[in-house]
């Protein structure tokens, strides 16, 4: 199977998984555990990124710049709905990562469709995580609102 055929098959698989994952959430109130993969695939498609190889330490995607350099991006996905807890947290942010940007992909928890994307410089996020006084930050986690204060919205359904 060629790389293009594999990428097309992954998109087909994720398209099939999204309604199943949304139904599972409606039935159980728990996520199925595919939010990160769906968020990565959506970000790659919408922003024209290149997915990093599996298990790449510190980043999930690459943006090729006009001058031919690479911008490494760590992607965090979160399913979010109208009834969501405002204190929802991002998954653990990889510390000392070899990336330049952190991208938050917010999905509708009823459909796993894209709602918003936010981006922040990794250095700003790392600086915030290093501030003393929070056990959660020490573990590499920020709330969605806290991340948004550091970030810029780059895509919205509105």
Phi, psi and omega per residue, in radians:
X1 nan 2.298 3.133
X2 -1.297 2.914 3.122
X3 -1.074 -0.697 3.125
X4 -1.162 -0.714 3.105
X5 -1.118 -0.716 3.110
X6 -1.105 -0.786 3.128
X7 -1.085 -0.713 3.115
X8 -1.129 -0.706 3.138
X9 -1.175 -0.657 3.081
X10 -1.084 -0.787 3.105
X11 -1.037 -0.762 3.110
X12 -1.067 -0.747 -3.134
X13 -1.111 -0.806 3.135
X14 -1.147 -0.617 3.073
X15 -1.083 -0.679 3.110
X16 -1.268 -0.593 -3.090
X17 -1.274 -0.626 -3.042
X18 -0.910 -0.899 3.139
X19 -1.156 -0.558 3.104
X20 -1.177 -0.748 3.120
X21 -1.136 -0.685 3.113
X22 -1.144 -0.732 3.110
X23 -1.129 -0.733 3.098
X24 -1.026 -0.754 3.125
X25 -1.107 -0.757 3.121
X26 -1.074 -0.663 -3.098
X27 -1.339 -0.647 -3.006
X28 -1.945 -0.356 -3.043
X29 1.355 0.121 -3.137
X30 -2.089 2.539 3.087
X31 -1.293 2.639 3.135
X32 -1.357 -0.387 3.096
X33 1.796 0.340 3.133
X34 -1.965 0.078 -3.077
X35 -0.990 -0.763 -3.126
X36 -1.077 -0.764 -3.140
X37 -1.176 -0.708 3.104
X38 -1.117 -0.777 3.138
X39 -1.065 -0.758 3.120
X40 -1.077 -0.794 -3.122
X41 -1.109 -0.717 3.122
X42 -1.131 -0.788 -3.137
X43 -1.065 -0.751 3.127
X44 -1.055 -0.820 -3.118
X45 -1.173 -0.845 -3.041
X46 -1.229 -0.705 -3.050
X47 -1.717 -0.036 3.130
X48 1.189 0.670 -3.139
X49 -1.557 2.990 3.054
X50 -1.962 2.190 3.131
X51 -1.203 2.328 3.094
X52 -1.252 2.727 3.089
X53 -1.026 2.648 3.124
X54 -0.963 2.516 3.097
X55 1.143 0.378 3.049
X56 -1.218 2.217 -3.082
X57 -1.295 2.162 2.956
X58 1.622 -0.261 3.109
X59 -2.691 2.794 -3.042
X60 -2.018 -0.409 -3.071
X61 -2.574 2.882 -3.131
X62 -2.270 2.365 2.990
X63 -1.912 2.184 3.086
X64 -1.506 2.195 -3.122
X65 -1.572 2.929 -3.111
X66 -1.053 -0.545 3.141
X67 -1.476 0.073 3.073
X68 1.587 -0.029 3.111
X69 -1.442 2.980 -3.125
X70 -1.942 2.408 2.984
X71 -1.923 2.029 -3.119
X72 -1.522 2.341 -3.013
X73 -2.216 2.236 3.010
X74 -1.639 2.207 -3.066
X75 -1.908 2.316 3.046
X76 -2.110 2.293 3.113
X77 -1.977 2.544 3.128
X78 -2.534 2.239 3.017
X79 -1.485 2.241 -2.960
X80 -2.405 2.415 3.112
X81 -2.365 -3.127 -3.126
X82 -1.069 -0.578 -3.108
X83 -1.656 0.251 -3.065
X84 -1.193 2.564 3.039
X85 -1.170 2.160 -3.103
X86 -1.111 -0.284 3.135
X87 -1.616 0.215 -3.140
X88 -0.908 2.542 -3.066
X89 -1.984 2.669 2.996
X90 -1.294 2.734 3.004
X91 -1.097 2.919 -3.093
X92 -0.954 2.216 3.115
X93 -1.520 2.218 -3.101
X94 -1.148 2.129 -3.130
X95 -1.362 2.624 3.124
X96 0.874 0.708 -3.097
X97 -1.334 2.639 3.100
X98 -1.532 0.974 3.139
X99 -2.329 2.869 -3.120
X100 -1.844 -0.549 -2.991
X101 -2.317 2.551 2.992
X102 -1.963 2.247 -3.104
X103 -2.038 2.197 3.067
X104 -1.819 2.154 3.110
X105 -1.920 1.957 3.120
X106 -1.675 2.199 -3.117
X107 -1.956 2.635 3.039
X108 -1.239 2.170 -3.070
X109 -1.242 -0.226 3.105
X110 -1.477 -0.411 -3.050
X111 -2.322 -0.263 -2.989
X112 1.068 0.448 3.017
X113 -1.481 2.677 -3.121
X114 -1.134 2.307 3.028
X115 -1.913 -0.861 -3.086
X116 -2.651 2.747 2.948
X117 -2.322 2.382 3.136
X118 -2.221 2.504 3.124
X119 -2.281 2.508 3.100
X120 -2.480 2.573 3.052
X121 -1.092 2.372 -3.138
X122 -1.006 -0.655 -3.124
X123 -1.035 -0.699 3.131
X124 -1.176 -0.689 3.117
X125 -1.163 -0.793 3.132
X126 -1.066 -0.682 3.105
X127 -1.107 -0.740 3.123
X128 -1.147 -0.732 3.127
X129 -1.108 -0.516 -3.098
X130 -1.375 -0.223 -3.136
X131 -1.136 2.283 -3.127
X132 -1.240 2.834 3.026
X133 1.891 0.061 3.141
X134 -2.492 2.069 3.095
X135 -1.122 -0.615 -3.122
X136 -1.147 -0.775 3.096
X137 -1.101 -0.649 3.104
X138 -1.036 -0.540 3.116
X139 -1.483 0.023 3.062
X140 1.555 0.527 -3.106
X141 -2.206 2.484 3.039
X142 -2.184 2.658 3.013
X143 -1.302 2.781 3.105
X144 -1.026 -0.840 3.123
X145 -1.078 -0.637 3.129
X146 -1.145 -0.714 3.081
X147 -1.111 -0.748 -3.115
X148 -1.062 -0.551 3.112
X149 -1.152 -0.421 3.122
X150 -1.629 -0.197 -2.910
X151 -1.956 3.050 3.066
X152 -2.155 2.309 3.081
X153 -1.276 2.207 -3.129
X154 -1.982 -0.143 3.129
X155 -2.769 2.411 3.098
X156 -2.634 2.657 3.105
X157 -1.371 -0.299 -3.091
X158 -1.077 nan nan
